[in-house]
Amino acid sequence: MKFIRKMTSIIAAGTILSVSAAASAESPASGDAAGSGVWTDIAGETSTSYDNLFDVILDEKYSDIWYKYCAAVMGEDNAEATAAFLKGSISSDIYGQEAVDHIAETGAAAFDCWYINDAAQFTFNSDMTATVTLTDGSQYTHTYEYLGQYNIGDGEVLNWGGVEMPVAFPCDVYKSTDDAGEFTYFFFRDDTMAETYHIEFRYGSDLEELQGYLKGNYAYWLSAGIDDAADLHTIDNCIALFCLENLDYSERTDSSAAQASALEGTWDCDLSGWGEEYEGVEYHVTIDGSGNGATFMNGEKTSDFNTYMYDSGEKGDGIGTYVAYDLGTGEAEQAEYSLTIDENGNTVLALTNDEGTLYYTKRSSETSEDSSDENTSKGSPDTGAEGVSAVIALALGAGAALIISRKRSR
């Protein structure tokens, strides 16, 4: 996961990326100092400027996006409270020893994810230079060299709700070739705009202190950035990523179950139009009245999942937000759904995300599984036969829960 999995999920889901390799100020965890690490991906072809992620996605104008994903999973009656909790978990304004003391006194852990040291924006360039724009409008440009990979949080453990969780994770580390003060070092996680719609990083003047996650001068601080040219679709994807990787899927609320009841039944997906390799493949899903589902390929069960939906369009128009949570992998994916009736009177479910669209037809109560080939709806993918074939291969290979899975290399 991301910020989102790597940091905030400490609070919401308890899933932590743990790295066993030891690192110190003198000894990087791994990596080739002669390379450039993740910098080139972050900079892009020439350069990319990053505003603070949460300055952007916590803007009130995006509240409806937070709301629809929280409403889908937790139920509409819990959406506002859930969104407020998620936002609060990453919007603390204290870090370092002040945060350590506050958490020790109150037991309430939260992270500071803002830019510090008066930074307003960072521009990372492909030539290994970075321009820091301060809040007063002044700018400073420095050249950086790659030191390799270091761990943050080695040996540190977060006690959350009585559960102890290790918090170590690796970063690509860079040092300025001149005196850059509090911007001498950059620690980057492997997030990129292409993969996770944001970046995560630390910066400062003390290499050793920057390796402390829950202790030291930078405790409970990890900033995040987003391309200052990010469009609404990218921002939606980023908020979805944050919400879906930190929501609680352990117990379904009554309202969430009621919202998903429209999907009760058996749904057939016709893959014959998606490439020769899928000719004759029978793929269907079953969903009960509470949104609990299973996928089947050629009669063999491939996964168990929970399905969630929220009417986030015009009420009653059959368009909204869909979420599938795979019980095997613990991963959630989102799509836009539409429910329509075709010319034969069949209910058709279309699920669309960045990879394309899949179409499912609901079996009538009289239809047996053996006749499923006679009662399916063919999709018309717009990503090209070769591209769609690869998408379906990923989806089927992962036992995807009704949805085309957006794969992320983590």
C-alpha positions, 0 to 999 in steps of 0.5 A: 500500500501507500501512505495510505498503507505504509503510514496511516494504516498503522492507525486504521488497519494495522498493516505495516510494511516490515523490513528486516535489514538493518540500516544506520547512518553509516550503513545503507540498507541496500541499493547502488549509490551509482544509480539514481533510485526512484528520483527519475520516476518522481521527476518525470521526463524533465521535471515535476512540481509537487504541492503538499498532498493533503493541502490538495485532497483535504480541500473542501471541494473534494469532500464528495469524493471522500464521502462516496468511498466511505459511504460505499464501504461503511454505509451512508449513515457512517460516511461523514464520521468515517471520512473525518476519522481518516482525515484526522489520522494524517492531519496532525500539526505536531511532530518530533519530541512534541508529538512523542510527548503528546502521544505518551500523554493522550494515547492518541497517535496521529501523523504530521504529513505537511511540508515543514521548514517553510517549504511550499512546493518542491520541483524535482528535475531529471538532472538530479536537481531540486528547487525548493519554493518557500512560503515567502516565494523565494526559491533555492535550487540544489544538486543531489547525489544518490546515497543508496537505500536506508531504512526508517524506523528500524527496531521501532514498534508502535503499540496500537490498541494493545497490538505491537506492530513493527514500522520499518520501511526502506527509502531511497536517500539523496544528499545535496552536493552543497550546503542546503540546510534543512533540505540537505537530505531527501528520503523517498519511498517508492511511490510515484504519480504513475503508480500511486498518484502521489509521492512520500518523502522526508527531508532534513539536515541530519541523516541519522535523525531522519531514520527515526520514525517514532522517535527523534527530531522527525518523529511521527512526520512523513510528508506527501506530495502530488503533482501540481498539475494533477487533474480531477480523475487523478485526485479521485484515484488518490483519495480512493487509494487512501480510503480503501486501504485504510477502511475497516472491512472486518464487520459490515454495517447494516446500511452497507449490506442494504446498499449492496443488496441490489447485486444479489444473484449470479452474474455471468461475464462473457469473455469471448470478445476479449481474445482467443485465449478466453474463448470457451472460458466460463466466468461468473460470480455469486453475491448474496443479499449482504454483499458476500461474493465468490468468483468462479472460472470454468466451475472452479471457485477462484476467490471470496470477496465482499462487494460494496456499492453506493449510489453516488450519481443522481439518485435512482439513475443506476450509476454509482461507486463500486468497491470489491474487497478480496478476502484472500489478498486483503486488497480493495479496488474501486470502479464506477458501476451502472445497472441497466436493462437490456433489450431482452429484459436482462439486468446488466452490470457494467464496471469501469475503471482505468483499465476498461469495462467489464459487463455482467448479466444477471441470471434469471431465477429459472436459469441453471448454471449449465445455460449461462452461455445463453444468457450473457452480455458481450462487452465492447472494450475500448482499450483494444483486443491485446490490451484488454486481453492482458487486463483480463489475464491479470484479473483472472490470474488474481481471481479478481472479485468482479472488477478489473484489478488495477495492479500496482507493483509494491 
